[in-house]
Amino acid sequence: LNGNHKIHSNWTIPTVMILRHHDMFEAYEFSFFRSGITYRCGKKSRIGTGFAYLDANSYQHNDVPEKASQFWWYAEYSHTLRLNQNTISQRLRQETRWKSPPVRSYVNPRVRYRMQFSKPVSTSFYVKTFNEIFLNLEGDIFNQNRFYVGLGQKIASGTTLDIGYLKNHFTSSQRDVLRVCLSFQTDITKKDKATSQIP
């Protein structure tokens, strides 16, 4: 669930909520919440900062789930370029993560870079793909990589629904994920209606 709320001509509040399960809701993996503040520093560029919290089950020890949690602080820069009706966007984010047991408590800083491309295929549908690499700033440099391709639909003013395939690579494992994302945008600076854009 991905929300973006305009509170001023240059300021927005992002809200992201994620719920992930293994084997189509058979086993809970994690829930995640992120929010903060974003400033538009040009027609195509934005900077932002905020926090996130993750509650997770770890299945690394004989498939017996153990509770773990993370608290994040992040800072990011994003740039969006529109070519005809196509959209190319880049995002660079730095995260400092405070991670709790099951293994041990520690701080894990990392950076991540995402390039995303979306193209409308009709007045309501579009295709979207992105690749995002995660790099640790301490220890082994490679953290993970995410590749996504899917189809989206504008279902209402300011609201879109994406569904597609996500390939998640780690150092010693990989996952095939069905990703469903509902995105919505609101604009409280306007009294009549919310603005609408394909994310």
N, C-alpha and C positions, 0 to 999 in steps of 0.2 A: 504494500500500500504506500503510494508515493504522493505526497501533497506538497504544494507550493503556494504560499499565501502572501499576496502583495499587500503591504501595509503602508507603503509610501511610493512615490514615483521611482525611487532607486533602491528600496529596501524590501526584502521578502523574508519570510520564515519558512524553512523547509521542515517537513515532518515525514519520516520514513519509518514504517513498521514492517517487519519480516517475520514470518513463521515458516520453519522448514521441518519436514518430516522425512524419514526413510520409508521406502516401500509403500508409497501412497497412503500416508497417515497411520502406518503400522507402528512406527517408533518415533517419538519426539526427538528432534535434534537440538534446535535452539529457537528462541524468540529474541527479537532485536528491536530497539527503538533509537532513533536519532533525530535531533533537532538542533537549531542554532539560528544564525542570522546571516543573510547574504546581501552584499552591496553590489549594485551594478555600477562599474567604474568606466563604462563606455557602452557603445551600442552593441558590442559583441562580447564583452568581457565581464566577468564577475569574480569577486573574492568572497570568501565566507569562512566562518568558524563556528564551532559548536561542540556538542558532547554526544555520546552514545552509550547505551547500556545493553549488554548481551547476557542472557541466561541460557546455559547450554547443558546438555548431557554429553559426557565423554564416554565413548565405547571402545577405548583403546586397551582396556584390561579385561580380557576374557569375555568380551561382549556384555559385561555387566555395567550398566550406565552409572556414572558418577557425576554429581552436580559440579558445575564450574561457572564462573561469571567473569565478565570483563567490563571495565569502565574505560571509555575512550575520550580523548580530546583530539579534535582535528582542525586543520586549516587547509583551505583549498583555493585553487585558481581554475577557472573554466573559461573556455573561448568557443563561440559558436559561429560558424560560417554557413551562409545559405547560398547555394548555387542553383539558380532557377528555383525549383520547388524542393530540391534535395537539401538535407541538413547534415553537416559534418561538425561534430563537437569533440573537444578535447577537455580532459580534466586531470589535473595534477593535485594529489592530496597527500598531506603528511599526517600520520596518526601516531599518537602516543597511547599505548594500551596498558592499563594496569590489570594484570591477569591473576586470578585467585586459584586455589587448588581445584582439581584433585592432586596434581603432582606437586607444585610449589607455587608460591606467590612471587611474581616478578614483573618488571616493566619491559615492554616490547615495542620499541619505536619502528615504524616502517613507512615507506612511501609507496604510492600506487599511481599508475598512469593508465587512463582509459581513452581510447579513440572510438567514437560511435558514428554510425552512418544510418540515416533513415531516408526512405524514398516513398512518396505516395504512389499507389498503384490504381487508385480511384478517388472519388471525392470523400470516401469514408475510411478506406483501408490503406495501410502502408506497411512496408517491410522495414525491419530494423536489425542491425547487427552491431556488435561491439566486441572489442578485445581489451582486457584489463590485466596488467601485470602488477604483482605485489612484490616488493623487495624489502628485506630486513635491513635495518641500519646497524644491527649488531648480530654477530654470529654468522651462520650461513646466509648468503645474500638472497637466494631464491626462497620466496614464501609460497606463492601460488600464482596461477594464471586462470582467468575466466574468459571463455569465448561463448558468445551468444548469437543466435539467429532466430528470428521469429516474425510473426505477423501481428499487426495492431489494428484496432478499429476505434474511430471516434464514435462514442456511444451517446454522448450528450454534450452540451455546451461546457467546455472546460474539463471534460472527462474522457479518458481513453482506456482501453483494455488491451494489454499485450499478452501473448502466449507463445512460447517457443522452447527451444532446446538450449541448455547451458552445459558446456563441458568445463569441469573444474579440475585442473591439474595441480597436484601437490608434489613434494619431493619424491615420495615413495608410493603414491596412490593417485587415483583419479576417480571422478564421479560423473555420472550422467544424470542431469537434473531437468525435470519439467518445471519451467518457470512461468508463473502467472502473475502479472503486475497490473494493478488498477491505479491509474494516475489521475489526479484532479488538481485544478488550479482555481484559486479564488482571488478576488480583488476587492478588498474592503474599502478602497479609495473611491470606488464607483457605487452609487446607490442603486443603479438599475439592474446590472447583471455582472456576472463574472466574465473575465476574458478567457479566450480559448486559443490554445496552441498545441500542436502535436509535440510531445517532449522529445 
